[in-house]
Structure formats: structure tokens, C-alpha cells
Amino acid sequence: MDNKFNLSDEQILLRETVRKFAEEEIKPLARELDAKEEFSYELTRKMAEMGFLGCFIPEEYGGSNLDYLSYIIIVEELTRVDSSQAATVAAHNSLGIGPIYYFGNEEQKKKYLPKLASGYLWGFGLTEPEAGSDAGNTKTTAVKDGNKWILNGTKIFITNASTDITLGSTILAVTGTLPNGKKEYTCFLVENGTPGFTAKPMKNKMMWRASNTSELILEDVVVPDDNILGKRGDGFKQMLKTLDNGRLAIAAMGLGLAQGAFEYALNYAKTRKTFGQPIASHQAIAFKLADMQMYIDLARTYLYNACRMLDNKQRITMESAIAKLFCSEVAHLCANHCVQILGGYGLMKEYDAERYYRDQKLLEIGEGTSEIQRLVIARLLGCFES
């Protein structure tokens, strides 16, 4: 890939390094891990050694101290080969480490971040059975009892929350009612192994089968005041900020998957022959490949710009929603075209096109569905009465 996206020499080298790692370490195992629905502790250990589990946190906390664009390049290159391993890295950095780094006090940062950068994982407990897109319908509660809190509730579809190397999860809970009648939300740091806190793997997924997805059950879980993340009542604000940043990582997964599907389809189209010539020379196929390249370039240009805005400490609520929406839909287009170009072979598990097609779908659902992204954008445009 040339440097038409104005990357620094360090970012170009990083891309090459991550791509080499993904091709040599992840690709040989990806299909088998997907088939077995198996989380790989070995690959996670290797990704930690590469510095992928503490991308944007400072070295004083054990991190790699990268800018956000460099982190996004890592996620992109991992997804080009395998969405499951990329999901482990993206969720851990954006949703696991991010809230603790941005909102935690110094004691919390020193306690957790060095471990989380070195190979341990952390979850982000937001989604519930009746509170996905409608986060305001959160039912998990935290009731104050002296200098402690008692938590009850259930979270689902939580990435990285139930592995043997998971330290805990950030839990969003309702802690009261505000003067205006709205719910008060607070985030709590809850460690795995806390009495009453159960983390169970969720199996039989269509996609990201080699990543860890969990259900979290809290039954009279007692945590001290010290486990509040930031201040009481800041939970909803923290969640929105976390999702703003996290959507860029999901966008990077969309971009990386689109790139992988495009390269796979292009290689196949140049070698597969019909009517005496490579199918890439047939206009119907050539135009699909041209469209894929066009949309990938547009997606990368927009996503990288949004990352540079974040690195410059600009607000990116609109940009992250657009990037997530557009990149996930580009991934859909490219995965669909990839299967179509391969024809019958694209439906077989022996070919990566089939896995690209399955893995893509979550990108239009996770961290805010495509419909919710359009709602966010429309609200920021002032389309609805306040």
C-alpha cells in the first residue's frame, strides 16, 4: 500500500509489522479456531507481547503510548486476517482499558492498567437483555449501603469478560433518580471472583467465533465506594465518551475486513478462468472490484481523518458515528461481493470468503446499530425537536 493516506514512517512500519504478525501467527490458526469456537490464549499472549493490549496508554502504565491512528491501524491489519483476534484487541483497548484510563483515579490506573497492558483482559458491561440500543432502559441497579454498594442485574454480549485471564468488567448501573426525574447512572469496577458475580461464555455465535463473548450475572454483589469509576452520576457521560472512541475501532474492523475480502476476491478473480480468460477481465466482475477499491479508499480517508481529529483532542461524536456506519456498510458490500465473485466456493468454509461474510454482520450491530448511528447523526443535525 502506498502512502496516499499521509502516514508517518513509524505508522507505515507499524502496519508492515502488524501485517506480518497477522499473516504468520494468526492466519494459519484462524479457520480452525473459528470452527472450534475457541478463544486462543496463546495468540492473546503473543498480541500482548507485541504491545497490542495497551496501545494508547502511556508507558508509565505499561502501555505502548501510540496515537489513536496507530492503534486503529493495528485493529485494521488484524481484521484483514481475522475478526476474532481483532475483536479481542479492539474491545480490550477501547472498552476495557479506555474507561479506566480516561475516567479512573490514579490509584485505579496504577492498580489495573499495567496488568491490562501486559496480557490480562477487562470487559465493558453495558448491554442488557432489554437495553441494547436503548441504553436508557438499563435495569442493573446499585444500592448504597454505608460505604459499599450492592449490585444486581444482568449484562449480555460482553467481549473478553469470562476468560481465565479476565480481571473484571466495568459495570454501568442505576444508582438513583436525578431531580429532573431521569435515572442516575454510575460505573463500577467489578473484579471477576467477587462473590455473587458470575461471568459465563456465550456460545453458538455466527461470527467472531474465536473471540470471548459473555453473559454477566450480578446477584447482591458488594463493592466498596473505591470501585466507583470517576464520580457517582457520571456513568452515562462516561459511556457516551467510551462509545465515541470505540466506534472508531469498530470502523477499523470494517475497513480491515473490507480490505481482506477485497484482496481475497481480487486474487481469486485473477486466477480463476471462465470462457478462456480470468474472470477479472469480465466487466461484471471488474466493476465489482472497482467499486470495492473505491469504497475502501473513501472509508480509509474518512476514518483516518476522524482519528487525527481525536488525536488533536477535537470532539468526534458526529465523525465516529459516520465512520462506524460507513465502514461497516463498506465491509458488508465487500464481503458480499467477495462471496459473489467466488460463486459456489464462496459458500464453503474452506474458503475465507465465507468467514468474512459472517464476521461482517456484527459490525452493523455492535456498539450501536446502523440505525442508531443514523439517529445520532440526525440528532446532531438538529432534525428532531429537543
ZAPA-69880 format. One line per 10 residues: number of its first residue (from 0); for each residue x, y, z of C-alpha. Coordinates in steps of 0.1 Angstrom, whole numbers. Each point is the difference from the previous one (the first is absolute). Example, Ala and Ser with C-alpha at 12.3 -4.5 7.8 and 13.67 -1.06 7.14 Angstrom:
! ZAPA-69880
0> 123:-45:78 | 14:34:-7
END
This chain:
! ZAPA-69880
0> 0:0:0 | 15:34:-10 | -1:30:23 | -29:19:-15 | -16:1:35 | 29:21:14 | 13:-24:26 | 32:7:19 | 30:-23:-5 | -8:-15:34
10> -36:-8:-10 | 11:-16:-33 | 25:-22:19 | -27:-8:26 | -24:-11:-28 | 26:-22:-15 | 9:-16:34 | -36:-7:9 | -8:-14:-35 | 30:-24:3
20> -11:-11:34 | -36:-6:-11 | 11:-19:-31 | 25:-22:18 | -16:-5:35 | -37:4:-4 | -9:-10:-36 | 12:-37:4 | -24:-4:30 | -29:22:-9
30> -22:-25:-18 | 5:-28:26 | -6:24:30 | -32:12:-17 | -12:-36:-7 | 7:-10:37 | -14:33:14 | 32:1:20 | 15:30:17 | 38:-1:-4
40> 20:8:31 | 32:-5:-20 | -8:26:-26 | -12:24:27 | 33:-4:18 | 19:6:-33 | -21:31:-7 | 8:13:35 | 37:-5:-6 | -4:20:-32
50> -15:29:20 | -35:-3:-14 | -18:-1:34 | 10:34:12 | 3:19:-32 | -8:36:9 | 8:1:37 | 33:16:12 | 31:-20:7 | -3:8:37
60> -30:-23:2 | 17:-27:-22 | -15:12:-33 | 14:5:-34 | -9:38:0 | -12:0:-36 | -22:26:-16 | -36:-11:-7 | 6:-3:-37 | 28:-24:6
70> -23:-21:22 | -26:0:-27 | 25:-12:-25 | 8:-30:23 | -37:-9:2 | -4:5:-38 | 29:-23:-8 | -11:-27:24 | -35:0:-14 | 13:-3:-35
80> 10:-36:10 | -24:-9:29 | -28:20:16 | 0:-21:32 | 36:9:10 | -7:36:-10 | -31:1:22 | 20:-11:30 | 25:29:-5 | -26:26:-10
90> -24:-7:29 | 28:-3:25 | 15:34:-10 | -31:20:-7 | -25:-14:25 | 22:-17:26 | 30:22:5 | -15:32:-14 | -25:8:28 | 26:-7:27
100> 26:21:-17 | -22:30:-8 | -22:0:31 | 18:-20:27 | 18:16:29 | 38:-4:4 | -4:-29:24 | -23:-19:-24 | 24:6:-29 | 30:-12:18
110> -19:-31:13 | -14:-12:-33 | 17:16:-31 | 34:-17:2 | -16:-34:3 | -25:8:-28 | 28:11:-23 | 20:-32:7 | -25:-27:-9 | -30:1:23
120> -34:10:-13 | -29:22:11 | -36:2:-11 | -25:29:-4 | -34:-9:14 | -25:22:-17 | -24:-21:-21 | -29:-18:17 | -28:-23:-12 | -23:30:-2
130> 25:27:-4 | 21:-1:-32 | -8:29:-23 | -22:13:28 | 28:5:26 | -23:22:20 | -20:-32:9 | 28:-14:21 | -14:-21:28 | 32:-8:19
140> -1:18:34 | 25:10:26 | -14:8:34 | 22:19:26 | 5:-17:33 | 23:20:22 | 33:3:-18 | -8:-29:-23 | -24:-7:-29 | -21:-30:-8
150> -3:-8:-37 | -27:-21:-17 | -7:-6:-36 | 10:-18:-32 | 22:10:-30 | 3:-18:-33 | 23:0:-31 | 30:12:20 | 33:-6:-17 | 30:-13:19
160> -19:-3:33 | 2:-37:8 | 35:-13:-10 | 25:-14:25 | 20:32:-4 | -29:24:5 | 5:22:31 | -35:15:0 | -24:23:-17 | -13:36:2
170> -37:-2:9 | -25:27:-8 | -27:1:26 | -29:22:11 | 8:17:33 | -30:22:6 | -23:26:-15 | 11:35:-9 | -20:32:9 | -14:1:-36
180> -14:-35:4 | 26:-17:-22 | 21:-30:11 | 34:6:15 | 26:-23:-14 | 34:-10:15 | 28:-23:-12 | 15:-25:24 | 32:-21:-3 | -9:-35:9
190> 27:-27:1 | -6:-36:-11 | -3:-22:30 | -19:25:21 | -28:-19:18 | -32:0:-19 | 16:11:-33 | -2:-27:-27 | 16:2:-34 | -11:-26:-25
200> 11:-5:-36 | -27:3:-27 | 3:-26:-27 | -15:-9:-34 | 8:34:-16 | -2:6:-37 | 30:22:0 | 32:9:19 | -1:-36:12 | 35:0:13
210> -5:31:22 | -14:-2:35 | -36:12:5 | -17:-1:34 | -30:3:21 | 5:17:33 | -23:-7:30 | 2:22:31 | -19:-14:31 | 5:22:31
220> 36:8:-11 | 16:23:26 | 27:25:-10 | 15:29:20 | -3:37:-9 | 36:-2:-13 | -13:-21:-29 | -20:29:-15 | 15:10:-33 | 4:38:2
230> -29:16:18 | -35:-12:9 | -24:10:-27 | 26:3:-28 | -8:-35:-14 | -21:10:-30 | 25:27:-10 | 28:-25:3 | -19:-25:-21 | -6:25:-28
240> 37:11:-1 | 11:-36:0 | -23:-9:-29 | 11:31:-20 | 36:-13:1 | -10:-37:-2 | -19:6:-32 | 32:9:-18 | 14:-34:9 | -32:-17:-14
250> 5:22:-31 | 36:-13:-2 | -13:-36:2 | -24:8:-29 | 28:15:-20 | 24:-29:7 | -26:-26:-9 | -9:19:-32 | 37:0:-9 | 4:-37:7
260> -31:-9:-20 | 11:22:-29 | 35:-15:-2 | -14:-35:2 | -25:6:-27 | 25:18:-22 | 25:-28:2 | -27:-26:-8 | -13:20:-29 | 35:2:-16
270> 6:-37:2 | -35:-15:-5 | -8:-4:-38 | -32:-2:-18 | -6:1:-37 | 38:-2:-5 | 10:31:20 | 3:11:37 | -34:11:14 | 16:33:10
280> -1:9:-37 | -38:-3:-2 | -16:34:5 | -26:-13:26 | 29:-12:23 | 23:29:-8 | -26:26:9 | -6:-17:34 | 38:1:7 | 1:37:-11
290> -29:8:24 | 18:-18:28 | 32:20:-5 | -19:32:-2 | -20:-5:32 | 30:-12:19 | 20:31:-9 | -28:22:10 | -5:-18:33 | 37:1:9
300> 2:37:-8 | -29:9:22 | 10:-23:29 | 36:12:1 | -12:36:0 | -23:-7:29 | 29:-16:19 | 22:30:-6 | -28:22:14 | -1:-21:31
310> 38:1:3 | -4:38:-2 | -26:-2:29 | -29:11:-22 | -35:-12:6 | -9:-29:-23 | -35:-11:9 | -12:7:-36 | 31:-13:-16 | 2:-32:20
320> -37:-8:-9 | 6:7:-37 | 33:-20:0 | -16:-30:18 | -31:1:-22 | 18:4:-33 | 29:-25:7 | -24:-27:12 | -21:4:-32 | 31:0:-22
330> 9:-33:17 | -34:-13:-8 | 3:9:-36 | 35:-15:-3 | -8:-32:18 | -31:-4:-22 | 19:6:-32 | 28:-23:11 | -24:-29:4 | -17:8:-33
340> 33:1:-18 | 9:-34:14 | -34:-14:-9 | -6:-34:15 | 34:-1:16 | -9:31:20 | -26:-20:18 | 25:-26:12 | 18:2:34 | 33:-10:-17
350> 1:35:-15 | 5:31:21 | -28:19:-19 | -26:-19:20 | 16:12:33 | 3:36:-12 | -37:-2:-8 | -10:-12:34 | 24:22:20 | -11:31:-17
360> -36:0:13 | 8:9:36 | 16:32:-12 | -34:13:-10 | -14:-9:35 | 27:3:27 | 7:33:18 | -31:16:-15 | -19:-15:-29 | 1:17:-34
370> -35:14:8 | 13:15:32 | 30:16:-18 | -25:17:-24 | -20:11:30 | 31:15:16 | 10:18:-32 | -36:13:-5 | -2:13:36 | 33:19:-4
380> -14:15:-32 | -29:13:21 | -26:-21:-18 | -21:-7:31 | -16:23:24 | 17:0:34
END
